[in-house]
Amino acid sequence: MTDKWKNQGEGDKESARKYNEKTEAFAKSGKVEAAAKDAKEALSSDEREELLKAEKAGKSHAKH
C-alpha cells in the first residue's frame, strides 16, 4: 500500500492539515468579503430554498 492511500484512522491528520492550510490561504486571499456578499445575495434570491435544504441536509450528518 502506498503512502498516498495510507489509512490514518479517525482524526486524519493529513486531511486536517490540508484543510487548515487552504482555509488560512482563503482567509488571507482578500476574497472573504466578496464571498460573504455573494452568499448574502444568494440567500435573498430564488436559490434560498435550495440553499436552506442543503444546509439542513449537511447539519443532519453533523456529530453533536
Backbone torsions as a table, in degrees:
resi	resn	phi	psi	omega
1	MET	NA	136.6	-179.1
2	THR	-84.8	161.8	178.1
3	ASP	-62.8	-28.3	-178.4
4	LYS	-58.6	-36.3	-176.2
5	TRP	-109.1	15.5	-178.8
6	LYS	-62.0	127.4	179.2
7	ASN	-75.6	119.1	-180.0
8	GLN	-96.3	-2.0	179.3
9	GLY	75.0	-165.2	-179.4
10	GLU	-66.4	139.3	-179.2
11	GLY	79.3	50.0	-177.4
12	ASP	-57.6	104.4	-174.8
13	LYS	-67.6	-36.3	-179.5
14	GLU	-65.5	-45.2	178.5
15	SER	-65.2	-39.4	178.4
16	ALA	-63.1	-42.2	179.1
17	ARG	-62.3	-46.6	-179.9
18	LYS	-62.4	-44.0	178.8
19	TYR	-59.5	-47.6	-179.0
20	ASN	-61.6	-41.3	179.5
21	GLU	-64.3	-44.9	-178.7
22	LYS	-69.1	-36.6	178.1
23	THR	-64.9	-44.1	179.0
24	GLU	-64.8	-41.1	179.5
25	ALA	-63.2	-40.8	178.0
26	PHE	-65.1	-43.6	-179.6
27	ALA	-60.4	-34.5	-178.7
28	LYS	-87.9	-7.3	-173.1
29	SER	-75.1	-17.3	-176.3
30	GLY	84.6	7.9	-177.6
31	LYS	-99.5	0.2	-174.5
32	VAL	-65.6	-46.7	-178.7
33	GLU	-60.5	-42.8	-179.9
34	ALA	-65.4	-40.7	178.9
35	ALA	-65.9	-39.4	178.0
36	ALA	-65.5	-41.0	178.4
37	LYS	-63.4	-44.6	178.6
38	ASP	-61.4	-41.1	-180.0
39	ALA	-65.3	-42.3	179.2
40	LYS	-62.5	-43.3	178.9
41	GLU	-64.5	-39.2	179.4
42	ALA	-63.2	-36.3	179.3
43	LEU	-72.5	-13.7	177.5
44	SER	-103.2	12.4	-175.6
45	SER	-116.9	-171.3	177.4
46	ASP	-64.9	-16.7	179.0
47	GLU	-74.2	-14.5	-171.9
48	ARG	-48.4	-54.0	-176.5
49	GLU	-61.9	-40.7	179.0
50	GLU	-64.7	-41.4	179.3
51	LEU	-66.3	-42.6	179.0
52	LEU	-65.8	-37.3	176.9
53	LYS	-63.9	-42.7	178.8
54	ALA	-65.9	-39.4	177.9
55	GLU	-62.4	-44.5	179.9
56	LYS	-62.5	-41.4	178.8
57	ALA	-63.4	-42.6	179.3
58	GLY	-64.3	-42.8	-179.6
59	LYS	-67.1	-26.1	-179.2
60	SER	-68.5	-18.0	179.0
61	HIS	-96.0	-6.5	-176.4
62	ALA	-72.1	145.9	175.2
63	LYS	-83.9	140.3	-178.1
64	HIS	-106.9	NA	NA
